[in-house]
């Protein structure tokens, strides 16, 4: 009996030990916070406190020691030092878990951490003589900047306050939108096909002086291509036109860039000596300069349950490295899931290849919220590409964009809501666009103003066999003086489009639609006119809209309402004299006076 009792006790003890061992083996490790300080950290530190920070984050190709060997897990946080510039990129290599994402964020402190895509040059000094700076007659106002490695042909240079730009003729009226083709020189497309560009004689004579020059050429399909000038003969500049399709059915356009003789405004620069030297007329107060060569920020790399919060991203460019360069947050392949990008700030980007600070393809269940994007030259803001699904872009503030502020392409189930977009111009100049076969996209309560094309959409020629199901509701869309419409369809047989309760103001029309669009509902809008391109629609529902003025189509159809006071309202909105809060107040008053509070009733400014 005693022997049996003893054996029972031993069995119970062994069982308890086995269960305990199993419990230890299956219990998830505790989440940890790792600290990164690019200025004072060391990859040999533990990384577990601000005083023992790493220099590099895990996933940075430059990381060594402990961060290179660390496998992140659910709930882990990477804390970048407050106010410190991190000059590196992170290839995210691990996934978090449901409710426990891996989070990249700023450490507590007075200022966010800065993910900086640029690096300082080898030396910066004032020009010592005319010979020191390409025989420029204003050499004593110029700064000479030297680099260890040659710059790409389209470099991105930054001061602490602003991006610099290549010296240009004609000078743009707004240096940020240097690619406004309306301000370029007219050119003969037939001559351009032969690699010849006839220039004003005085300009051609300047290019014969020391230095190199390039041409920014407006080519099909509506883009700017840069080509180096290989020779000057009289007033004709020769260049390599291979691979370019020039406009020949209308006047083509070009600008001359990059020659030191063209420097005549603060913020302009030119390259010398095999692209290793820059001479620049720095803006007042500028004391530092840096160059971006295509380094980005974070590559999601197909991981899941990732959050990127409260970081500043600055001084990035895709110059010289293609469309994937200089992107702050990107994913291409494989599919990344359960992603949050929130409360970050993106400033001073140069993206001539057209991408944006946030460029995501192959993503599912994504939330992009409460970010600020300010200053993307020639590029976009947020771009979501196919195949993606369940994407929300909400409450972001996006200003000064050279391409498209928010773009969805080939997305299943998307929401674009309560965003503020302003000051969008350049070659494309779109505020919000839904293209390439989206399905189930809701564009709700956004405010877009001072923008060439506030909102655009199109279908996919019905290739999917399913309706697009696009909804545009309660938005305030204000076009600029050269805008053709506040909301435009580019056609391609878009199927099922509801346009309801919006304020749509533009000089030519509030809405521009294509006759082959199907299942269009247009109701309860305040708009400055409706235009339909080249044809008559069938089966549309157009009900109870209020017009600032009537186009011939509304006059012919009869039954449309207008108000003598609304034309003045439209002009005030178009000329940009109304600040966003004033727009909201005016819209509310207009809706009230029109007797329909459903018009723009909940649009956000």
C-alpha positions in Angstrom: 0.0 0.0 0.0 2.8 2.4 0.9 4.6 1.4 -2.3 1.4 2.2 -4.3 1.1 5.6 -2.6 4.7 6.4 -3.3 4.3 5.6 -7.0 1.2 7.7 -7.2 3.0 10.7 -5.6 5.9 10.3 -8.1 3.5 10.1 -11.0 1.7 13.3 -9.9 5.0 15.1 -9.5 6.2 14.0 -13.0 2.8 15.0 -14.5 3.0 18.4 -12.9 6.5 18.9 -14.2 5.4 17.8 -17.7 2.5 20.2 -17.7 4.7 23.0 -16.4 7.3 22.3 -19.1 4.6 22.3 -21.8 3.3 25.6 -20.4 6.7 27.2 -20.7 7.2 25.8 -24.2 3.9 27.2 -25.6 3.7 30.5 -23.8 4.4 33.5 -26.1 7.5 35.5 -25.2 6.9 38.9 -23.6 6.8 41.8 -26.0 9.8 44.1 -25.8 10.7 47.7 -26.7 13.9 48.2 -28.6 15.5 51.7 -28.8 17.4 53.1 -31.8 19.5 56.3 -31.9 21.4 56.8 -35.2 23.7 59.4 -33.7 24.8 57.9 -30.4 23.7 54.3 -30.5 25.8 51.2 -31.1 24.8 47.8 -32.6 26.7 46.1 -29.8 24.4 47.6 -27.1 21.4 45.7 -25.7 18.9 48.1 -27.3 16.6 47.7 -24.3 16.8 51.3 -23.0 17.5 54.8 -24.4 20.9 54.8 -22.8 21.8 51.4 -24.5 20.2 52.1 -27.9 21.2 50.5 -31.2 22.4 52.6 -34.1 20.4 50.6 -36.6 16.9 49.1 -36.6 16.4 45.3 -37.2 16.0 44.8 -40.9 18.3 47.6 -42.0 20.9 46.1 -44.4 23.6 48.2 -42.6 22.7 46.7 -39.2 25.2 44.5 -37.4 25.5 42.8 -34.1 22.4 42.5 -32.0 19.8 44.3 -34.2 20.9 42.1 -37.1 20.4 39.0 -35.0 17.1 40.0 -33.4 13.9 38.3 -34.5 11.0 40.6 -33.7 7.7 39.2 -32.6 4.1 40.1 -31.8 3.8 43.3 -29.7 7.4 44.3 -30.1 8.2 48.0 -30.6 11.1 49.8 -32.3 11.4 53.2 -30.8 13.4 55.8 -32.8 15.1 58.5 -30.8 13.1 61.8 -30.4 14.3 64.5 -32.8 17.2 62.3 -34.2 17.6 61.7 -38.0 17.7 58.1 -38.9 19.6 57.7 -42.2 18.8 54.1 -43.1 16.1 51.9 -44.6 14.3 49.0 -43.0 13.3 45.7 -44.8 10.7 44.4 -42.4 11.5 40.7 -41.8 8.9 39.5 -39.3 5.2 39.7 -38.6 3.3 40.6 -35.6 0.1 39.0 -34.4 -3.6 39.8 -34.1 -4.0 42.7 -31.7 -0.2 42.7 -31.2 1.4 44.3 -34.3 5.1 45.0 -34.5 5.2 48.8 -34.2 7.8 51.3 -35.5 7.4 54.7 -33.9 9.0 57.6 -32.2 10.3 57.3 -28.7 8.8 59.7 -26.1 10.3 63.2 -26.4 9.7 66.7 -27.5 9.9 65.9 -31.2 9.2 63.0 -33.5 12.1 60.9 -34.9 13.0 61.7 -38.5 13.5 59.0 -41.2 15.8 61.0 -43.5 16.4 59.8 -47.1 19.3 62.1 -47.7 23.0 62.4 -46.8 25.4 65.3 -46.3 27.9 66.1 -49.1 31.7 65.9 -48.8 32.1 69.7 -48.5 30.1 72.9 -48.7 31.7 76.3 -49.1 31.2 79.7 -50.8 32.6 80.1 -54.3 36.1 81.7 -54.2 36.2 83.0 -57.7 34.4 82.9 -61.1 36.7 80.1 -62.2 35.7 78.2 -59.0 32.0 78.3 -60.2 31.8 77.9 -63.9 32.7 81.5 -64.8 29.4 82.7 -63.4 29.3 86.5 -63.1 27.5 86.2 -59.8 30.0 83.7 -58.4 30.3 85.7 -55.1 26.6 84.8 -54.3 26.9 81.1 -55.1 27.8 78.1 -53.0 30.0 75.2 -54.2 29.0 71.7 -53.0 31.2 68.7 -53.6 30.2 65.0 -53.5 32.3 61.9 -53.1 30.2 60.0 -55.7 28.7 61.4 -58.9 25.1 62.5 -58.7 22.3 61.1 -60.9 21.2 63.2 -63.9 18.1 64.2 -62.0 19.4 64.8 -58.4 17.4 65.8 -55.4 19.0 68.3 -53.2 17.6 69.7 -49.9 18.2 72.4 -47.4 16.8 72.2 -43.9 13.7 74.2 -45.0 13.1 73.3 -48.6 14.0 71.3 -51.7 16.3 72.9 -54.3 15.6 72.7 -58.0 17.6 72.5 -61.1 18.0 76.0 -62.7 15.4 76.4 -65.4 14.4 78.6 -68.3 11.7 79.7 -68.5 11.5 80.2 -64.8 8.3 78.7 -63.4 5.9 81.1 -61.6 5.9 78.7 -58.7 9.2 76.9 -58.1 7.5 73.9 -56.6 5.6 73.2 -59.8 8.5 73.5 -62.2 6.8 71.0 -64.6 3.8 73.2 -65.5 3.9 72.7 -69.2 1.8 75.8 -69.9 4.9 77.8 -68.8 7.3 75.9 -71.0 8.6 77.0 -74.4 6.6 75.9 -77.4 8.4 73.5 -79.8 7.9 71.6 -83.0 7.2 68.0 -82.3 8.4 66.9 -85.8 11.8 68.5 -85.1 11.9 67.0 -81.7 11.5 63.5 -83.2 14.8 64.2 -85.0 16.5 65.1 -81.8 16.6 68.9 -82.6 15.2 71.6 -80.4 15.1 75.2 -81.7 15.6 77.7 -78.9 15.5 81.5 -78.5 18.9 82.8 -79.7 19.8 84.5 -76.5 19.1 81.3 -74.5 21.1 79.1 -77.0 24.0 81.5 -76.7 24.1 81.1 -72.9 24.2 77.3 -73.3 27.5 77.7 -75.3 29.2 78.9 -72.1 30.9 76.4 -69.7 28.6 73.8 -68.2 26.1 71.2 -69.2 22.4 71.5 -69.9 19.4 69.3 -70.4 15.9 69.5 -71.8 12.7 68.7 -70.0 10.4 67.5 -72.7 6.6 67.1 -72.6 6.1 63.7 -74.3 3.3 61.1 -74.5 1.5 60.0 -72.5 1.5 63.3 -70.6 4.8 63.1 -68.8 8.1 65.0 -68.6 11.3 63.3 -69.9 14.8 64.7 -69.4 17.5 64.4 -72.0 21.0 65.9 -72.0 22.0 68.5 -74.6 24.8 66.9 -76.6 25.6 69.9 -78.8 24.6 73.5 -79.6 24.7 74.8 -83.2 23.4 78.3 -83.6 20.0 78.3 -82.0 19.5 74.5 -82.2 20.1 72.1 -79.3 20.7 68.4 -80.2 19.7 65.6 -77.9 19.0 61.8 -78.0 15.3 61.4 -78.8 15.4 57.5 -78.7 12.4 56.0 -77.0 10.4 59.3 -76.8 7.0 59.8 -78.4 6.6 63.5 -79.0 3.3 65.5 -79.5 2.9 66.3 -83.2 -0.8 67.0 -83.3 -0.4 70.2 -81.2 2.5 72.4 -80.1 4.9 70.4 -78.0 6.6 71.9 -75.0 10.1 72.0 -73.4 12.2 73.8 -70.8 16.0 74.1 -70.6 17.4 73.0 -67.2 20.7 72.5 -65.4 23.1 75.0 -67.0 24.9 77.3 -64.5 24.1 80.4 -66.6 20.4 79.8 -65.8 20.8 80.3 -62.1 19.0 83.5 -61.3 16.6 82.7 -58.4 17.3 81.5 -54.8 17.0 77.7 -54.5 18.4 76.9 -58.0 21.5 74.8 -58.7 23.5 73.4 -61.6 25.9 70.5 -61.8 29.6 70.6 -62.9 32.7 68.3 -63.2 31.1 65.0 -64.0 28.1 65.5 -61.7 30.5 65.6 -58.6 30.1 69.3 -58.0 27.0 71.5 -57.6 26.9 75.3 -57.6 23.8 76.7 -56.0 22.1 80.0 -55.0 20.9 79.0 -51.6 17.8 80.5 -50.1 18.4 83.1 -47.3 19.3 81.5 -44.0 20.2 78.1 -45.5 23.3 76.7 -43.8 23.2 73.0 -44.8 22.5 70.9 -47.8 22.0 67.2 -48.4 21.4 64.9 -51.3 18.9 62.0 -51.8 20.0 59.1 -54.0 16.9 56.9 -53.8 16.9 55.6 -50.2 13.4 55.0 -48.8 12.1 54.3 -45.3 10.2 51.0 -44.7 9.5 48.1 -47.0 6.7 46.0 -45.6 8.1 43.0 -47.5 4.9 41.0 -47.4 4.7 40.9 -43.6 1.5 41.1 -41.5 0.3 43.0 -38.5 2.7 46.0 -38.8 2.1 49.5 -37.5 4.1 52.6 -38.4 3.2 55.6 -36.2 4.2 59.1 -35.3 7.4 59.4 -37.4 8.6 62.2 -39.7 9.8 61.2 -43.2 11.9 63.9 -45.0 14.2 64.5 -48.0 13.4 61.4 -50.1 13.6 61.0 -53.9 13.4 58.3 -56.5 16.1 60.1 -58.5 18.1 57.7 -60.6 16.8 54.4 -59.1 13.3 53.9 -60.7 9.8 53.8 -59.3 10.7 51.9 -56.1 13.3 54.4 -54.9 12.7 57.1 -52.3 9.4 55.7 -51.1 8.8 56.2 -47.4 6.5 53.2 -46.8 6.1 50.6 -49.6 5.0 47.1 -50.5 5.0 45.4 -53.8 5.3 41.6 -53.4 4.3 39.4 -51.6 1.0 40.4 -50.0 1.2 42.4 -46.8 -1.8 42.2 -44.5 -3.2 44.0 -41.4 -1.2 47.2 -41.9 -1.6 50.5 -40.1 0.1 53.8 -41.2 -1.1 56.6 -38.8 -0.1 60.0 -37.5 3.0 60.3 -39.5 4.4 63.4 -41.4 5.9 63.3 -44.9 7.8 66.4 -46.1 10.1 67.4 -48.9 9.9 64.6 -51.4 11.1 64.7 -55.1 9.5 61.9 -57.1 9.9 62.5 -60.9 8.9 58.8 -61.5 5.5 59.6 -60.1 5.3 57.4 -56.9 4.4 58.8 -53.5 5.6 58.6 -49.9 3.1 55.8 -49.2 3.0 53.4 -52.2 1.4 50.0 -51.5 0.5 47.1 -53.9 -0.6 43.7 -52.9 -2.1 44.7 -49.5 -5.1 43.6 -47.5 -6.8 45.2 -44.5 -5.0 48.5 -44.5 -5.7 51.6 -42.5 -3.9 54.9 -43.5 -5.1 57.6 -41.2 -4.4 61.1 -39.8 -1.1 61.5 -41.7 0.2 64.8 -43.0 1.8 64.9 -46.5 3.2 68.3 -47.5 5.5 68.9 -50.5 5.9 66.1 -53.0 7.4 67.5 -56.2 6.3 65.7 -59.4 5.0 62.8 -57.4 1.9 61.5 -55.6 0.8 61.3 -52.0 -0.8 57.9 -51.3 -0.9 55.3 -54.0 -2.7 51.9 -53.6 -2.3 49.5 -56.5 -3.7 46.2 -57.6 -4.3 43.6 -56.3 -5.4 45.0 -53.0 -8.5 44.9 -50.9 -10.1 46.3 -47.8 -8.2 49.6 -47.7 -9.2 52.7 -45.7 -7.6 56.1 -46.3 -9.1 58.5 -43.8 -8.6 61.9 -42.2 -5.3 62.6 -43.9 -4.1 66.2 -44.8 -2.3 66.4 -48.1 -1.0 69.6 -49.6 1.4 70.7 -52.4 1.4 67.6 -54.6 2.7 67.4 -58.2 0.7 64.4 -59.4 -2.2 62.7 -57.5 -2.8 63.2 -53.8 -4.8 59.9 -53.3 -4.9 57.1 -55.9 -6.7 53.7 -55.8 -6.0 51.4 -58.7 -7.5 47.9 -58.9 -8.8 47.9 -55.3 -11.6 45.7 -53.9 -13.6 47.4 -51.2 -12.0 50.8 -50.4 -12.9 53.8 -48.4 -11.5 57.4 -49.0 -13.1 59.6 -46.3 -12.7 62.9 -44.5 -9.4 63.8 -46.1 -8.3 67.3 -46.8 -6.5 67.9 -50.1 -5.3 71.2 -51.4 -2.8 72.8 -53.8 -2.4 70.0 -56.4 -1.0 71.0 -59.8 1.7 69.9 -62.3 1.4 67.6 -65.3 -1.3 65.4 -63.7 -2.6 67.5 -60.8 -5.3 65.1 -59.6 -6.7 65.4 -56.1 -8.4 61.9 -55.6 -8.5 59.3 -58.4 -10.0 55.8 -58.6 -8.7 54.0 -61.7 -8.1 50.6 -63.3 -11.0 48.5 -62.3 -11.8 49.3 -58.7 -14.8 47.7 -57.2 -16.7 48.9 -54.1 -15.0 52.2 -53.6 -16.7 54.8 -51.3 -15.4 58.4 -51.5 -17.1 60.2 -48.6 -16.9 63.7 -47.0 -13.5 64.8 -48.5 -12.6 68.4 -49.2 -10.4 69.1 -52.2 -9.7 72.7 -53.3 -7.2 74.7 -55.3 -6.6 71.6 -57.5 -6.6 71.3 -61.3 -8.6 68.1 -61.3 -10.2 67.6 -57.8 -11.6 64.1 -58.4 -11.4 61.7 -61.4 -12.4 58.1 -62.0 -12.8 55.5 -64.8 -13.7 51.8 -65.3 -11.9 48.9 -67.0 -14.1 48.5 -70.1 -16.2 46.0 -68.3 -13.4 43.4 -68.4 -14.2 42.1 -64.9 -17.8 41.5 -65.7 -18.8 43.1 -62.5 -20.1 46.6 -61.7 -17.5 49.1 -60.3 -19.9 50.3 -57.6 -18.3 53.7 -57.0 -20.0 56.1 -54.5 -19.0 59.9 -54.3 -21.0 61.5 -51.5 -20.9 64.6 -49.4 -17.6 65.8 -50.8 -16.6 69.5 -51.4 -14.6 69.7 -54.6 -13.3 73.0 -55.9 -11.3 73.3 -59.1 -8.8 76.0 -60.1 -9.3 78.5 -62.9 -7.9 76.1 -65.5 -9.9 73.1 -64.3 -12.3 71.4 -66.7 -14.5 69.8 -64.0 -14.6 69.2 -60.3 -15.5 65.5 -60.8 -14.5 63.9 -64.1 -15.0 60.5 -65.7 -12.3 59.4 -68.1 -14.8 56.8 -69.4 -13.8 53.1 -69.9 -17.4 52.0 -69.4 -17.6 52.7 -65.7 -20.5 50.7 -64.2 -22.7 51.8 -61.3 -21.7 55.3 -60.1 -23.6 57.2 -57.4 -22.8 61.0 -57.1 -24.9 62.3 -54.2 -24.9 65.3 -51.9 -21.7 66.9 -53.1 -20.6 70.5 -53.8 -18.9 70.4 -57.2 -17.5 73.8 -58.4 -15.3 74.4 -61.4 -15.2 77.0 -64.2 -16.5 74.7 -67.0 -18.6 72.2 -65.1 -19.1 70.6 -61.8 -19.3 67.1 -63.3 -17.9 65.8 -66.6 -19.3 62.3 -67.5 -18.7 59.9 -70.4 -21.8 58.7 -72.3 -20.8 55.0 -72.0 -20.8 55.2 -68.2 -23.6 53.0 -67.0 -25.9 53.1 -64.0 -25.1 56.7 -63.2 -27.1 58.4 -60.3 -26.6 62.2 -59.9 -28.8 63.7 -57.2 -28.9 66.3 -54.5 -25.7 68.0 -55.6 -24.8 71.7 -55.8 -22.7 72.0 -59.0 -21.6 74.5 -61.5 -22.8 72.6 -64.5 -23.0 69.1 -66.1 -21.1 68.1 -69.3 -21.4 64.8 -71.1 -18.6 64.0 -73.6 -19.6 63.2 -77.2 -22.9 61.5 -76.9 -26.1 60.9 -75.1 -26.4 58.7 -72.0 -29.0 56.1 -71.4 -30.7 55.0 -68.2 -29.2 57.6 -65.9 -31.0 59.1 -62.9 -30.4 62.8 -62.7 -32.7 64.3 -59.9 -33.0 67.3 -57.7 -29.6 69.0 -58.3 -29.0 72.7 -57.9 -26.8 74.5 -60.5 -24.8 77.7 -60.3 -25.4 78.0 -64.0 -26.9 75.8 -66.7 -25.0 74.2 -69.6 -26.8 73.7 -72.9 -27.5 70.1 -71.8 -29.5 71.2 -68.7 -31.3 73.9 -70.6 -32.4 71.4 -73.3 -33.5 68.8 -70.8 -35.5 71.3 -68.7 -36.4 71.0 -65.0 -33.0 72.0 -63.6 -32.8 74.5 -60.8 -30.5 77.4 -60.5 -30.0 80.5 -58.3 -28.8 84.0 -59.3 -26.6 84.1 -56.2 -24.8 80.8 -56.8 -22.7 82.0 -59.7 -21.0 84.6 -57.5 -20.4 81.9 -54.9 -18.8 79.6 -57.5 -16.4 82.4 -58.6 -15.4 83.1 -55.0 -14.6 79.4 -54.5 -12.7 79.0 -57.7 -10.4 82.0 -57.3 -9.0 80.5 -54.0 -9.9 83.5 -51.8 -11.8 81.3 -49.4 -9.9 79.5 -46.6 -11.2 76.0 -45.8 -13.4 77.0 -42.8 -15.0 79.7 -45.0 -15.7 77.2 -47.7 -17.6 75.1 -45.2 -19.6 78.1 -44.0 -20.4 79.2 -47.6 -21.4 75.7 -48.6 -23.8 75.4 -45.6 -25.4 78.8 -46.5 -25.7 77.8 -50.1 -27.4 74.5 -49.2 -29.8 76.3 -46.9 -30.7 79.0 -49.5 -31.2 76.2 -52.1 -33.7 74.7 -49.8 -32.0 71.3 -49.7 -29.9 70.5 -46.6 -28.9 67.3 -48.2 -26.4 69.1 -50.4 -22.9 68.9 -48.8 -24.5 68.7 -45.4 -21.8 66.6 -43.8 -18.8 67.5 -46.0 -15.7 68.1 -43.8 -13.2 70.9 -44.3 
